[in-house]
Amino acid sequence: MANYELLADEVVLYEGTASSNQHKGSLVLTLTSQKIVLEQDKGMFKKTREFEDIIDLTQKTNIRTINIF
């Protein structure tokens, strides 16, 4: 969560890796109390994180997540 700034009433609930059919490689997933933030590491030597998607949980009603071990 290098680039995303939390709001005053927002809390980080989970940070981990994720994969998506729409994005190549693995993504860094951050679940907050109000949003799901997806970022991807770019660069070979100097790693930077770029936003891929931010899903606002307060406005979306139908979100499906799949947990495969």
Backbone as a printed PyTorch tensor [residue, N CA C, xyz], in Angstrom:
tensor([[[  0.8340,  -1.1730,   0.0000],
         [  0.0000,   0.0000,   0.0000],
         [  0.8780,   1.2360,   0.0000]],

        [[  1.7860,   1.2920,  -0.9070],
         [  2.7640,   2.3610,  -0.9580],
         [  2.1640,   3.6960,  -1.4010]],

        [[  1.2060,   3.6750,  -2.3080],
         [  0.6930,   4.9200,  -2.8800],
         [ -0.6730,   5.3410,  -2.3540]],

        [[ -1.4140,   4.4310,  -1.8060],
         [ -2.7720,   4.7280,  -1.3690],
         [ -2.7650,   5.3530,   0.0200]],

        [[ -3.5080,   6.4280,   0.1900],
         [ -3.6110,   7.0900,   1.4980],
         [ -4.9740,   6.7980,   2.0950]],

        [[ -4.9650,   6.3440,   3.3380],
         [ -6.2070,   6.0250,   4.0290],
         [ -6.9630,   7.2820,   4.4010]],

        [[ -8.2830,   7.1670,   4.4070],
         [ -9.1160,   8.2430,   4.9080],
         [ -9.0960,   8.2160,   6.4290]],

        [[ -9.6300,   9.2340,   7.0530],
         [ -9.5920,   9.3370,   8.5140],
         [-10.3560,   8.2010,   9.1980]],

        [[-11.4570,   7.7580,   8.6080],
         [-12.2650,   6.7100,   9.2230],
         [-12.0800,   5.3470,   8.5500]],

        [[-10.9490,   5.1380,   7.8860],
         [-10.6770,   3.8990,   7.1570],
         [ -9.5760,   3.1040,   7.8560]],

        [[ -9.7380,   1.7740,   7.9050],
         [ -8.8060,   0.8930,   8.6040],
         [ -8.3950,  -0.2350,   7.6580]],

        [[ -7.1190,  -0.6280,   7.6660],
         [ -6.6430,  -1.7650,   6.8730],
         [ -7.0270,  -3.0510,   7.5950]],

        [[ -7.7460,  -3.9280,   6.8870],
         [ -8.1880,  -5.1930,   7.4620],
         [ -7.3240,  -6.3650,   7.0140]],

        [[ -6.7820,  -6.2970,   5.7810],
         [ -6.0050,  -7.4110,   5.2470],
         [ -5.0920,  -6.9110,   4.1310]],

        [[ -3.8870,  -7.4670,   4.0600],
         [ -2.9710,  -7.2400,   2.9460],
         [ -2.4290,  -8.5830,   2.4900]],

        [[ -2.4280,  -8.8110,   1.1890],
         [ -1.9370, -10.0730,   0.6650],
         [ -1.8040, -10.0150,  -0.8370]],

        [[ -1.5810, -11.1680,  -1.4550],
         [ -1.4490, -11.2400,  -2.9050],
         [ -2.7220, -11.8030,  -3.5050]],

        [[ -2.9490, -11.4560,  -4.7530],
         [ -4.1390, -11.9180,  -5.4610],
         [ -3.7910, -12.0920,  -6.9270]],

        [[ -4.6510, -12.7930,  -7.6510],
         [ -4.4990, -12.9220,  -9.0950],
         [ -5.8360, -12.5640,  -9.7370]],

        [[ -5.7550, -12.2040, -11.0040],
         [ -6.9480, -11.7720, -11.7070],
         [ -6.8550, -12.2080, -13.1620]],

        [[ -7.9870, -12.4610, -13.7780],
         [ -8.0170, -12.7830, -15.2010],
         [ -7.7240, -11.5570, -16.0530]],

        [[ -7.9490, -10.3790, -15.5110],
         [ -7.7940,  -9.1460, -16.2630],
         [ -6.3790,  -8.5750, -16.2090]],

        [[ -5.5420,  -9.0240, -15.2730],
         [ -4.2050,  -8.4740, -15.0840],
         [ -3.1710,  -9.5850, -15.1260]],

        [[ -2.0310,  -9.3100, -15.7540],
         [ -0.9300, -10.2810, -15.7830],
         [ -0.1590, -10.2230, -14.4770]],

        [[  0.3450, -11.3500, -14.0410],
         [  1.1560, -11.4020, -12.8340],
         [  0.3150, -11.3350, -11.5810]],

        [[  1.0090, -11.2910, -10.4530],
         [  0.3000, -11.2310,  -9.1800],
         [  0.0660,  -9.7800,  -8.7730]],

        [[ -0.9930,  -9.5810,  -8.0450],
         [ -1.3780,  -8.2590,  -7.5710],
         [ -1.2370,  -8.1990,  -6.0620]],

        [[ -1.0480,  -7.0120,  -5.5470],
         [ -1.0460,  -6.7830,  -4.1080],
         [ -2.4440,  -6.2900,  -3.7510]],

        [[ -3.1510,  -7.0590,  -2.9270],
         [ -4.5110,  -6.7340,  -2.5360],
         [ -4.4980,  -6.1480,  -1.1380]],

        [[ -5.1510,  -5.0180,  -0.9710],
         [ -5.3250,  -4.4130,   0.3420],
         [ -6.8200,  -4.2170,   0.5680]],

        [[ -7.3260,  -4.8590,   1.5970],
         [ -8.7360,  -4.7280,   1.9630],
         [ -8.8270,  -3.7380,   3.1130]],

        [[ -9.5640,  -2.6760,   2.9120],
         [ -9.8040,  -1.7190,   3.9830],
         [-11.2730,  -1.7940,   4.3680]],

        [[-11.6590,  -1.0240,   5.3260],
         [-13.0510,  -1.0350,   5.7660],
         [-13.9960,  -0.4270,   4.7300]],

        [[-13.4480,   0.2710,   3.7340],
         [-14.2990,   0.9180,   2.7400],
         [-13.9600,   0.5720,   1.2960]],

        [[-12.7710,   0.0190,   1.0380],
         [-12.3380,  -0.2130,  -0.3350],
         [-11.5040,  -1.4820,  -0.4480]],

        [[-11.4160,  -1.9930,  -1.6730],
         [-10.4420,  -3.0080,  -2.0380],
         [ -9.4840,  -2.3290,  -3.0100]],

        [[ -8.1930,  -2.3070,  -2.6750],
         [ -7.1860,  -1.6440,  -3.4900],
         [ -6.3010,  -2.7240,  -4.1070]],

        [[ -6.1940,  -2.7120,  -5.4370],
         [ -5.3400,  -3.6490,  -6.1610],
         [ -4.1820,  -2.8780,  -6.7740]],

        [[ -2.9520,  -3.2970,  -6.4470],
         [ -1.7510,  -2.6580,  -6.9710],
         [ -0.8530,  -3.7360,  -7.5560]],

        [[  0.0210,  -3.3320,  -8.4840],
         [  0.9530,  -4.2760,  -9.0880],
         [  2.3570,  -3.7040,  -9.0360]],

        [[  3.3190,  -4.5740,  -8.6710],
         [  4.7200,  -4.1570,  -8.6470],
         [  5.2380,  -4.0740, -10.0740]],

        [[  5.8930,  -2.9750, -10.4060],
         [  6.4550,  -2.7570, -11.7420],
         [  7.9600,  -2.5640, -11.6240]],

        [[  8.6750,  -2.9230, -12.6640],
         [ 10.1110,  -2.7060, -12.7180],
         [ 10.9000,  -3.9180, -12.2730]],

        [[ 12.0830,  -4.0880, -12.8740],
         [ 12.9260,  -5.2280, -12.5140],
         [ 13.8220,  -4.9130, -11.3290]],

        [[ 14.4890,  -3.7840, -11.3680],
         [ 15.4540,  -3.4620, -10.3240],
         [ 14.8900,  -2.4730,  -9.3100]],

        [[ 14.2480,  -1.4380,  -9.7960],
         [ 13.6170,  -0.4670,  -8.9090],
         [ 12.1180,  -0.7560,  -8.8950]],

        [[ 11.6630,  -1.3610,  -7.8200],
         [ 10.2550,  -1.7540,  -7.7200],
         [  9.3910,  -0.5590,  -7.3360]],

        [[  8.3650,  -0.3400,  -8.1100],
         [  7.3640,   0.6680,  -7.7830],
         [  5.9950,   0.0020,  -7.8860]],

        [[  5.0710,   0.4870,  -7.1010],
         [  3.7080,  -0.0410,  -7.1460],
         [  2.8160,   0.9320,  -7.8870]],

        [[  2.0350,   0.3860,  -8.8060],
         [  1.0900,   1.1860,  -9.5700],
         [ -0.3220,   0.6790,  -9.2920]],

        [[ -1.2620,   1.6210,  -9.2180],
         [ -2.6600,   1.2530,  -9.0060],
         [ -3.1780,   0.4970, -10.2110]],

        [[ -3.8740,  -0.5820,  -9.9790],
         [ -4.5690,  -1.3040, -11.0300],
         [ -6.0680,  -1.0440, -10.9370]],

        [[ -6.5930,  -1.0700,  -9.7100],
         [ -8.0260,  -0.8690,  -9.5340],
         [ -8.3180,  -0.5440,  -8.0780]],

        [[ -9.3260,   0.2770,  -7.8600],
         [ -9.8370,   0.5610,  -6.5220],
         [-11.3410,   0.3100,  -6.5710]],

        [[-11.8080,  -0.6080,  -5.7410],
         [-13.2230,  -0.9550,  -5.6960],
         [-13.8110,  -0.3720,  -4.4200]],

        [[-14.7690,   0.5040,  -4.5740],
         [-15.4040,   1.1530,  -3.4330],
         [-16.5030,   0.2420,  -2.8980]],

        [[-16.3320,  -0.2590,  -1.6890],
         [-17.2870,  -1.1970,  -1.1010],
         [-18.5670,  -0.5280,  -0.6340]],

        [[-18.5420,   0.7650,  -0.4550],
         [-19.7490,   1.4580,   0.0040],
         [-20.7450,   1.6380,  -1.1380]],

        [[-20.3020,   1.5290,  -2.3980],
         [-21.2080,   1.7140,  -3.5330],
         [-21.5090,   0.4230,  -4.2720]],

        [[-20.6190,  -0.5330,  -4.2310],
         [-20.8320,  -1.8010,  -4.9340],
         [-21.6790,  -2.7260,  -4.0580]],

        [[-22.5820,  -3.4460,  -4.6820],
         [-23.4090,  -4.3590,  -3.9070],
         [-23.1490,  -5.8190,  -4.2480]],

        [[-22.6110,  -6.1060,  -5.4300],
         [-22.4230,  -7.4900,  -5.8490],
         [-20.9460,  -7.7310,  -6.1620]],

        [[-20.1910,  -8.1760,  -5.1750],
         [-18.7670,  -8.4750,  -5.3440],
         [-18.5450,  -9.9340,  -4.9830]],

        [[-17.8860, -10.6650,  -5.8770],
         [-17.6300, -12.0800,  -5.6450],
         [-16.1240, -12.2880,  -5.5290]],

        [[-15.6910, -12.8940,  -4.4330],
         [-14.2880, -13.2570,  -4.2570],
         [-14.2040, -14.7620,  -4.0990]],

        [[-13.1360, -15.3380,  -4.6240],
         [-12.9470, -16.7870,  -4.5670],
         [-11.6200, -17.0520,  -3.8820]],

        [[-11.6230, -17.9120,  -2.8840],
         [-10.4230, -18.2800,  -2.1560],
         [-10.0620, -19.7210,  -2.4950]],

        [[ -8.9620, -19.9000,  -3.2320],
         [ -8.5270, -21.2330,  -3.6280],
         [ -7.1830, -21.5090,  -2.9670]],

        [[ -7.0800, -22.6170,  -2.2480],
         [ -5.8290, -22.9800,  -1.5980],
         [ -5.0610, -23.9520,  -2.4240]]])
